């Protein structure tokens, strides 16, 4: 008997089987997928737009054929004619599931839209941008001295500003004469002077004195989120910051899944390139509208990204990055026209700079962190950890800097977690468990109150309590360990063993009940054994990467740790240490750097000398490849314990002595219900 079709929703990862003919919206509602709709499925509101993906998805174990959804119907055709649907989009209330399918829910179709936590960090930056404004008075044409308007503009720039040579795009050449005459031969030009090019490029020209300013975009192109900072190129002030989900998630949550998609689906890399470029244009329009700035005043962009995103942004097939020796098409920095990346929402002559990559798995984002945090200038030994779907790790001081990347996976982002979700209003972001009563209290995004405080219910009434995001699951696992509800192997005890009915049976293991609103039709939020395993795998990869760098330096400890990215800003050092995510150091030696990769992008945007500096620094960084290091697996296995199987963590013991409990009894006793059962030997 054939099975019903399987539908997999991204980015949530929720999946289920439904009879053929089931509307996508119905399936989403039954699975608890965050898909909006206000018209009752009549195809009027367009809130339920979805994007189906076709091809082979090895991670999901599914092959999606072109007939996986029903054909367009008259409702969709009418909506498209009147209001328009983006290419590839369908209405979830109209499209019916006919075969196995992967369905992406774009951010604008989500009820609880993600809060992208990569805000700009305050930073003093010495301003020396590559693109500047120059006001000049140009000689009027003289029939006795026949020269072109462009040549006389170049002569004026040489005379007044010492700029020897310029080049002008054909799209701008057609405007020079009318602009010069409108300004009575007084004009303002925007010139881009690259550190690698002796000839300045004319990016824009205005009649008279232009005082509206110039702007650039510093973009942190991550595997999960894309964050952009709209920056004034005169003052360095961040006018607006915005972020969106990376639409490539529908092709795979982690980088290797996307490489696999490109390998198994001809033209798959072009699909992913088109998706992310379209998202960048959307982001540029949104951020300029938020700041009240005309998009054509955005004349420069700087990108930082991991190697796979680097290649997909540039339209390069990432297949070589999925297998040893992990060869990059290029590791050098790149300067190019933004329109070559199909960035059409900004000035058509804007320039783009992409920071250099360090190695096949250590990209321009790690280079940006190095530019921002400058580990090579540290007098003490500093470990810088930028955690996302991949962890970028730097270890160094004035003598030497090492770098590696560890495949932590999407668990830290709230993915692959039973009640997990992206960071959005209503998501549990922090949790505390009383070690005596074993009762939890928590805080959700959108409210500053804890769940046991007066006014919490009122403040969360609009959003509800919808799930648990990355910071919440990290704290929850650490709190379970500190409260004695989970042993160092990661096993949750039974209600009898722990003394709390919140430890509920789930098959042969147990889960901890955080919040139950099922009686009111809301979610039942638990942390189960699978969730803990996902966090163990992620944190073990992170710690193993750090230990490899420490091995290379011949040290057993570091002097201080810097946590970068959204992780660093929202996870307490104590919880990170209890989990064993980072090496043991005094807690006052663990600091947050905020979005260090984004800060590095802003520095490179605002200071052309910083580009020269990071290109020099990258060549001096020692790269350690975790995929081929034999000790990585050894460190990884030892790090599975919480906090660690062999490392003593003496600093942690001073502030958080962990209960000595074990629920892996094997047979009998109160703890047996939650323990792993040994297989009986066959006789």
N, C-alpha and C positions, 0 to 999 in steps of 0.2 A: 504494500500500500504506500503510495507516494505521500511525502510530507507536504504540509502547507508551505507556501513561500515564506522565506526568512527576510525580515526587514531589519537593517542595522542603521540606527540614527547616529549621526555625528553632529556636534562634537561630544555629545553625552556618552556615546558608546552603548546606549541601551538597545536591546534587540529582542525580537520575539517572532513567532510564527503566526500567520493570520490566513484565513481562507482567501482564495483568489476573489478579487472584486472588492476587498475591504479598502475604503478610502484611507489615504495616508494619514489624514487628520485623525480619524478614528483610532488607528493603530498608535499614533503618537499619544493620544489621550489615555489609552489603556495602559501604555507603558510608562506614563508619567513624564513624557518628553515635553520640554518647554517650548511648545508651538502655539502661537497666538491665534485667536479667531474671535471676532465680535459679531459676525453676521449670521451665526448659526449654520455655517456650511453652505450658504447660498451663492458664494462666489462673488460677493459684492465688495467686501472690505479689503481683500488682498492681504490681510495680516498673516495668512497661513502659507505664504510663498515658501517653496522648498526647491532644492536643487538635487536631482538624482545624478548619481555617478555610475558610469558604465565601465566594464572591463573586469580584470581579475584582481581581487583583493586578497592576497595570501594571508594577511594578518587576521582578517575577518573570516577566512575560510570560505569565501563566496566568489562566484563568477557572475557578473551582472550583464545580462543581454539587453539589446536595444528594446525588446518588447516587455521589459520588466514592469513597466507601468502601462496603464491603458492609454489609448490614443487621446490626443487633444479632443475635448468636446466643445459644444457650442458656447457654453458658459465661459470657458477659458478663451476661446477665440474672440468673443464679444469684449471680454475684459482687456485683452491684448490690443484690440483695435481702438478702444476708448481711452485706456490709461497706460497701456504698454507694460510688457513683462520683459525683464532682462533676459538675454539669450540663455537658454538652458533651464530657466525657471519654470515651475509648474505651480498650480494652486493645490495645496494639500487636501482641500475639501473635495476637489474634483478628480484628481489623479488617483486611480485605483491600483492596488498592488496585484500584479498578475504573475510575478516571478520573484526570485531572490533579488533584493535591491539594497543599495546603500544610499541613504537619503541624508543630505546635509541641511540643517536648519540654520540659515544665515542669521547674523546678529539682529537685523531689523525685524525678523519674524519671531524672536524670542520675547516672551512676556517679561522675564527677568533678565535684562540685558547685562552683559558682563561689565564689571568695573575693572578696567585695565589699570593695574597698579604701578605702572612704570612712569610715574610723574617725574618732572625735571627736578633735580637736586640743586639747591643753591650753591653756586660756585663762582668764584672770581676768576675771570678769564681775560688774559691780555688780548685786546682786540687788534687783529691784523688780518682781516678777511681777504680772501682771494678776489672777491667782487666788491667794487667800490663805485661811488658816484663821483663824477668829475664835471665841473662846470667850466665851459670854455667859450671864448669869443672867436668865431671863425671869420677869416678874411672873406669879404664878399667877392663874387666872381668878377674877373677883369678880363675883357677881351684881348687886352694887350699882353696878358700873362695867363695864357690858357691852361688851366688845371681843373681837375674834377672836384666836385664837392667833397668826396671821400678823402682825396689827397689833402685838401685844405683843412679838413677836420683832423687828419693825422698830424699835419704840420702844427696846428694849434695845440694839440695835446703834447707834442714834443716841446714846443716853446714854453707852455705854461706849466706842464707837469713832468717833464722829463721822460715821457713815454715814447720810446723810439719807433715802435711799429705796431700797427693794429691790423686785424683782419675782420671782415664784415660778412655776415651771412647774407645770402641772396634775399631771404625774406625781409631783412632789414634794409638792404640796399635800395629796395623800392620805396622806402619811406624817408630816406635821408633828405632828399630835396624839399619835399613839402614841410617837413619838420624844421629844417634850417630857415626856411622863409617865414614860417609862422612865428618862429622865435626871433626873427630879425637877426639871424646868424649868431644868436646866443642860445646855446643848447646845453643840456645836461646829458651825459652819457654814462651808462653803467658798463664798466670794463671788468672783465675777468682776467686776472694775471696769475696763471698757474706757476707753481714752484718748479715745474718741469718744462715750461714753455717760455721762450723769450718774447714771443709775440702776444700782445694783449688782444682779447676777443671783445668785440662790441656786442653786448647782450641786449641793450635797450637804449633808446634815445627819446628825449622829451624836449619840446620847445621851452626856452627860457630856463628858469631855475626850478628844478624838481625837488620838492621837499617832503614828499610822501614816504620816503625811505625805501630800503631794500630789505628783503627777507629771505631766509633760507630754511630748509627743513632738515633737521637731524633725525634720522630714522633708524630705529633699532628693529631690524627685521628678524623677529624670532620665529621659532618653529610653531609656537602656539599663539602668540600675540604680536601685533605690529604696533609699535609706539612711535609717535612723531612729536617733535617739539618745534613749533614755529618760532623762529628766532630773529630778532632785529639784528641786521648785519652791521649796524653802526654802534649800538650800545651793548649787544649781547643779551638783551632782555628777552626772556621767553614770553611771547605774547599769548600763546595757547599751547596746551598739550592735549593730545587725544590718542586714542588707540582703538584698534578693532581686532577681532579674531582673525587669525591667518586662515583664509578660505581653503588652503591646501590641506587642512585637517581632514576634509572628506576623503582625501586620497591616502591618508595614514596619519595617525597621531604622532608617531615618532619618525625620526629621519630615515631610518633604514626601511620602514614601511613605504616611504615615498620613493626611495631608491628602488625598492622591489616593484612598486607600481610602474615606474619607468621601464624597468627591465621586462616586465611581463605584458605590458600594453604598448604596442607601437604608437608613437606619438604622445605617450603619457607625459613626457617631460614638457611638451609644448602646452598641454592642457594646464599643468601646474604653473608654468610660467605665465600664461594668459590670466589665470585666476589671481595670482598675487599682484600682477601689474594693474589689473582692473581694481583690485582693492586699494592699491596705493593711490590711484586717481580719485577714488571715492574719499579716501582719508584726507587727501590734499584739499578737496573742495569743502569737506566738513570742517577742517581745522581753520581754513581761511575765513569761512563764514562765521565761525565762533569768534574769531579775533576781529571781524569787521574789516578785513584786508582783501583787496582785489587779488585774485590768484595770479595775475600776470606779474605782480610785484615779487613773487617767489622766483628768484633767479638762480638759486643754487640748492643742491641736495647733497647730503652726505649719508652714506649707508654703512652700517655695521651689521654683520650677520655671520652665522656659522657657515662652514664650507658648502653644505648641501643647499642651503638657502642662497648662498652666494652664486652657485652655479645656476640654480633655477631662476634667480632674478635676471641673470645675464643670458638666459636661454641656452645654457650648456647642459647637455645630458650628464646627470650626476652618477652614472653607472660605475665609473672608475672609483668613486668614493665608497662604494659598497663592498669592495674586495681589496685585499692586500695587493700592492703596497699603498693603496689609498692615495692615488696620484691626483693632484689638482691640475686643472687645465692651465691655471696661472696662480701664483701665490703673491705676485706683485700688486701694488696699489693700482687702481684703474681710474683714469680721468676720461670722461666721455660726455657727449651731449645727452641730456635727459630724454630727449625725444627718441634716442636709440633704444631706450627702455620703455617706449610707448607711454611716457609720462606726459600726457596731453593736457592735463588739468592746470598746469602751471605755465610760466613763460615759455614760449616755444623755443627759445634759445638758451634756456637754463642749462647750467653745467652740473655734472654729477661727479662726485669723488667717492670711491669705495676703498676703505682702508685695506691694507694688505692682510693676507691670511698667514698664520704662523705655521700650520702643517695641515695634512689631509683631514684631521678631525679637530683641529684647533684653529678657529677662524678669525675673521675680522672683528667679531664681537669680543674675543679674548684680547686682541690687540687694542681695542678701545678701552677695555678694563685696565690694561697695562698703561695706557696713556693717561687715564684718569687717576689711578691709584699709585702709579710710579713705584712698584716694588723694588726696582733696581736702584732707587735712591734711599731705601730704608736702611737705617743703621742696625736695626734688629731684624731677625728672621720672621717674615710675615707671610702668612698663608691667605691668599685672596680666593674666595669661592663665590662664583656666580652661578646660581642654581636655576635651571629651567628644565626643559625636557632633556637637555644635555647639560652636564655640569662643566663649566670652564674653570680650571684650577691653576693658579699661579703661586709659586713659592720662590721667594728671593730676598736678597739684600744687596748691598752695594757690590758684593763680589760676584754674584751670579743670579740669574733668574731662570727658572724652569717652568714649563707649562705642559698641561695635558687636558684631555677631555674624557669625562666618564659618562657612560650611557645610563643616566638615572631613570629615563622613561617618564611618562606623563603622570605618575601617581602624585608627585608633589604639586601638580596643577589641579588635583581633584579628580583626575580621570582614573579609570580602572578601579574605582572605589564604589562599593555597593550603594551608598547614599550620596556619592560624590557629585559635585557639580562645579562649574567654573565660578570664579568670584563674582557674585552678583547680589543685589539686595535680597535679603532673606536667607543667605547662606551662613551657616555657623562658621565663624572665623577664629574663635578662641573658646577654650573650654577649660574648666577646672573641676577636679573630682575630689571631694572631701575624703581624706584617707580613713576617717572614722566612720562616717555614715555611708560612704561609697556613693553618695548622691552627686549628680553633676549640676553645674551651672554654666551657662554659656552666653556668648555675645554674638549677635548676627550683624552682617554688613547692613548699614542703614540706620543703626541705632547704637548709641554710646552706652546704653544701660545693659547690665547683666540680667539674665533671666529671672533671678530672684529679687530684683529691685522693683520698687513701685514704679509704675508707668511703662514697664517693658511691654506688656500686652498691647497697650494703646499705641506705642511707637512702632510695633511690628505688625499691627493689624492689616495694614495695606499690603505689605509684602508677604506676610506669613513666614513660617520657618520651613524652608524648602529643601534643604540638604546640607551638606558639609563640604567646604572648599579645601584647597590644599593646606593652608595654614591651620585650619581646624582639625584636619585628620592628623597632621603632624603632632599638634598639641594633645589630641585625644590619645594617641598611642603612648606618648610620653607620660601622660597623666595616669593611664591604666597601669603603667609600670610603677610609678611612684606610689599609687594607692594600693599596691599589692594585689591587684585584680588580674595581672598578667605576669608570667615569670620571664626570666631572662631569655628563654628560647622563643618567646612570642606567643605562648599559649595562654588563652583566657581560661580561668577556672570556672567551675560550675557554681550554681547558686549555693549549694551546700558547702563547697570548698571556700568560697569567698565571703559568704554571709550576706549576700545581697540578691534579691530577686531580679535585679537589673541584668544579671548574667543569665541569659536565656539560651536554651539549647537550640542549635541549628544543625540537625543531623548528628554527626559524631563529634562535633566541636561546639563551641559556644560563642555568643556575641554579647556585646555590652549595649544595652538600650539607653540611648542618649535622650530621645524625645519621641513621644507617641501621640500623634494627633489623628490616628486612624478612625477613632470614634466620630470625629467631626468631618471625616472625609479628607483629612490631611495625610502627610507622609509619616511613616514609622522609620525613624532614623537610628540606625545601629552602626556599631563598628564590629565587623565580623572577622573571622580568622583569615579570610581571603584579603581583606583590607590590610591587615597587619602584615601579611606576607608581601603584599605589593610595596608597602613602606619599607619593610626589611630589605627587599631587593634593591630599592632605590637608594636607601641610605648606605647599604653595603658597597654599592658601586662608587658612591661619592667618597666614602672613607678610604676605600682601596686605592682610588686615584690619588688622594692626598698622601697616603702612606708610600706609594711608589715614588712620588717626588721627594719625600723625606728620605727614603732609601738612597735615592740618587745623590742627595746631599750628605748622607751618612749621619743623620740625626734621628733621635727618637722623640723629640718634642720641638715645637715651634714657640716663638716668643709671643706672638699675637695672631689673631684671626680676624679677617675682614669679611663680612657677609655682604654680598652684592646682589642687586636685583630685587624683584618684588619679595622674594624669599627673605632677604636680609632685612627688609623694612618691616616685615610682619610676623616674623617668628622670633620668639624670645630666645636668647642664647642658652638659657637654662634648659629649655625643652630640646633644643638642638643637641646639647651635650648629653642629656639623659638618653636620647635615642642613639647616641654614638655617631652622629652625622659628621662631626668635626673632631679633630684631635683635642685631647684634654689640655686646657689652659685655664688660668684664673678667669672668671667671668668678666672682670673689669678689663680684660685684654681682648674681649670679643666685641667688635663694633660693627655698625651698619654703614654701608657706603651708598645706600639707595640704589638707583638705577645707574650703576657705574658705566655700563656699556653705552647707555644713552648720553651720559655726561661726556664720555670720550668722543662720541659723535659730535656733540656740541663744541667741544674744544677744537676738533679738526675743522668744523664748519667756520668757527670764528677766528682761527689763527692758522695761517698758511705755514708758519714755521713749525707748528705742531705736527703737520703732515711729514715734514722732513725728519722730525725727531722720531716719530713712531716707525717710519720706514727704516731708520737706523737701529732702533731698539729691537724690532722684530728679527732682524738678521742676527742679533746677539743672544736671543732666547734659545735655551736648550729645550728641544721637543722630546717628550716621552710618550711613546705610543702604547696606550694601555692594552690594545687588542693583541699585541704580540709579546707583551712582557709576561714571562712565566710566573712571576710572583703575584700578579694581579689576582688570579684565582685563589691563591693561598690567603691573601689579605681579605678578599671578598667573603670567603667562607667564615673566617674568624670574626668578621664584622657583622655576621648575621645575628649574633647574640646582641641583646640590648642591655647595656651599651656596647659591650665587646666581650668576646670569649677569653682573650688573654691579656689585653691592655688593661692596666689597673685603674685608670682614671682617678688618680688621687685628689685632684682639684675638685672634681665632681662630688666625691665622698664628703668633702668638707661642708658642702652646702645642701646636698640632697642624698643622704644615705638611702640606698634602695633596699626594700624589703627582701629578705631571703625566702622566696616562695618557689614551689615547683608543683606544677599540675600535670606533669608527665609521669604518672604513677604506673601506667601500663595495665594495672588490673586492681580491682577492689578499691575500697576507701572512698572518702568524699571527693577526692580530686579525680577519680577515675573517669567520671562522666565526660570530662573535658579533655582527657589525655589522648595521646596517640596510642593506638592499640597495636601491639606487636603481632605480626603474622605468625600463625602456628606453622611449624615445620611439618611438611608432609612426611608421613611414615611410609 
